[in-house]
């Protein structure tokens, strides 16, 4: 019989990632009976974990507000874990998005020659500095 207690148990087991076969075994019923009597819960398989985490967070918060120090620590730990998950989700989303191609500015011949001349001047000055420091030691 599909009692409220069994419905909650099914949601808990779904949140833990159990398969339908395992859940049916835990309840002592067949898989077709599980699908027939717990259809609504099985449909929410993906939401079960979020609901469980939400309930844990809510309970920890209520106990923390009442002054339970252990609950305060647990709530802080759950918040840190949530922040890490959100950051990982953001990074995964960014990784999936194609990088925007930056328009490369084409430089003209004169500008390129000026840049090469400046680079050559910088290289020459660096070489002269090295020679000057070596000569100063002699």
N, C-alpha and C positions, 0 to 999 in steps of 0.2 A: 504494500500500500504506500502511496506517495504522501508521506507525512511532511510537515514543515521541517522537522528535524532532518529527515532524509534529503529534502530539497537543499537545505543548507550544507549537508554533508557532500552532496553531489557538487555544489558550487565550490566548496573547499577543495575537493579532489581535482576538479577541473583546473582550479587556480594553481595546484601543485603540478599540473602537466600530465595527470594520469590519463591513460587511454580509456575508451569506453569499456573494453573488456575488463580492465582492472577495476573500474568503478562498479561494473555489474557484479564482479566477484566479491567486492567489499560489501555490497548490499545484499548479496545472496540471491540475485535474480539473473535472468538471462539478458543478453544484449537487446533482443527485440522488446522485452518488457521495459528495459531501461529507456530505450528510444521512445516507446509509447507513453510512459508515465512521466518522464523527465525531459520531454522534448524542448520545453522553454529554457530549461537550464543548459541543455546541451547546445542550443543555439547561441548562447552567450559565452561560449568557451573562451573567446578572445577577451571578453570583458571581465571574466572571473578573477584574473590576477590583479587587475586594476581595482576591482571592488574590494578584494582582500587587503591590498595595500592601503586603500582608502580607509577601511575599517581599522586597521592597525594604527594608522596615523591619527585617526580621530580618537581612539582609545588612549593612546599615549599622550595626546594633547590634553584630554580631559583629566587624566591622572596627574599630569604635570601641573595643570592649573590648580589642582587640589593640594599641591605641595609635595608630591611624590618625587624625590630626587632621582631615583632610578628611572622613572618615566621621563624626567627631564633629559637625562642622558640618552635614553632610547629615542626620544623625539629628535634630539640633535643629530643622532646617528642616522635616523631615517631621513632627515632633511639633507644631510651630506650625501647620502646614497642617491636621493632623488636628484640633487644638483648634478652629480656625476652622470646619472642616466640622461638627464636633459642635455648636458654638454656632449655626451657621446651621440645622442640623437641628432644634435645640430651638426656635429662633425660629419656624421654619416650622410646627412642631407647635403651638406656642402660638397662632399666627395662625389656624390651621384650627379650633381649639376655640372654640365660641361663648362669648362673654363671659358670665360669671355676672352676672345682674342683681342689683344691690344693692338691698335693700329700703329704700325711702325712708320715713323716719319721718314720719308726718303730725303736724304741730304743731297744737295747739289755738289758738283765737282769742286767748286771753289771752297765751300764749307769743309768738305772732306780734306782738301789740301791744307787748309788752315789748321784743322785738327791734327793732321799728321805732323805738321811743322811744330805745333805746340808740344806734341808728344816727343818729337825729336829733341826740342829744346830742353824739355824736362829730363830726358835720358842723358843728354850731354851734360847738363848741370849736375846730375847725380854722379856721373862718371868723374867730372872735375872735382867734386867734393871728396870722392873716395881717394883720388890721386893726391889731393891736398893733405888729407889726413895721413896717408902713408908717407908722404914726403916730410911731414912735420915730425914724424917719429925718427927719421934718419938723421 
